[in-house]
């Protein structure tokens, strides 16, 4: 018996996510938060105490005032790179706190 209406799992998942935009957005946020350490490295992760997204704003609690200042200076580039890793525009701004 030959099946003529077959789809790959990737196609099925892509269709499912297209039909469920909230789920797609949450998955993008998760990819973005996982990319934080990948993009910024081990040192930044050591000083990151809390990381969460609320209303398309990434809140980052940093334990070092010097690092927080440096990250603030390159905020726009970070937003661009993190959204690129997420695969869509998941955040519009980053707020650095602490230190």
C-alpha positions in Angstrom: 0.0 0.0 0.0 1.5 3.3 -1.1 0.7 6.5 0.8 0.3 9.5 -1.4 -0.5 12.2 1.2 2.6 12.1 3.4 4.3 15.0 5.2 7.5 15.2 7.1 7.4 15.8 10.8 9.1 19.2 10.3 6.3 20.3 7.9 3.6 19.2 10.4 5.3 21.1 13.2 5.7 24.2 11.1 2.0 24.1 10.2 1.0 23.5 13.8 3.1 26.5 15.0 1.7 28.7 12.2 -1.8 27.9 13.5 -0.8 28.6 17.1 1.1 31.9 17.2 1.2 32.2 21.0 2.9 28.8 21.2 5.3 29.9 18.5 6.1 33.1 20.4 6.7 31.2 23.6 9.1 28.9 21.8 11.0 31.8 20.3 11.3 33.4 23.8 12.7 30.1 25.1 15.2 30.0 22.3 16.2 33.6 23.0 16.8 33.0 26.7 18.9 29.9 25.9 20.9 32.0 23.5 21.8 34.5 26.2 24.7 32.4 27.5 25.7 31.3 24.0 26.0 34.9 22.7 27.5 36.5 25.8 29.6 33.7 27.1 30.5 32.1 30.5 31.6 35.3 32.3 28.3 37.1 31.6 26.3 34.0 32.6 28.2 33.9 35.9 27.0 37.4 36.7 23.5 36.9 35.4 21.2 36.2 38.4 17.8 36.4 36.8 16.5 36.4 33.2 12.9 36.7 32.1 10.7 38.1 29.4 7.5 40.1 30.1 5.5 42.0 27.5 8.3 41.7 24.9 10.9 43.2 27.2 13.9 41.1 28.4 14.7 41.8 32.0 18.3 40.8 33.0 19.5 41.0 36.6 23.3 41.4 36.6 25.4 41.2 39.8 28.2 43.4 38.4 27.7 47.1 37.9 30.6 47.3 35.5 29.2 44.5 33.3 25.7 46.1 33.5 27.1 49.3 32.1 29.0 47.6 29.3 25.9 45.6 28.3 23.7 48.8 28.4 26.1 50.4 25.8 25.5 47.5 23.3 21.8 47.0 24.0 20.6 47.5 20.4 23.1 45.0 19.0 22.1 42.5 21.7 18.5 42.8 20.8 19.2 42.2 17.2 21.4 39.1 17.8 19.0 37.6 20.3 16.0 38.0 18.0 18.1 36.5 15.2 18.7 33.4 17.4 15.1 33.2 18.4 14.1 33.1 14.7 11.6 36.0 15.0 11.2 39.4 16.8 10.6 38.1 20.3 11.8 41.2 22.3 11.7 44.9 21.6 13.9 46.1 24.5 16.3 44.9 27.3 16.2 46.2 30.8 19.4 45.7 32.9 19.0 45.7 36.7 21.1 45.0 39.8 24.8 45.4 40.4 
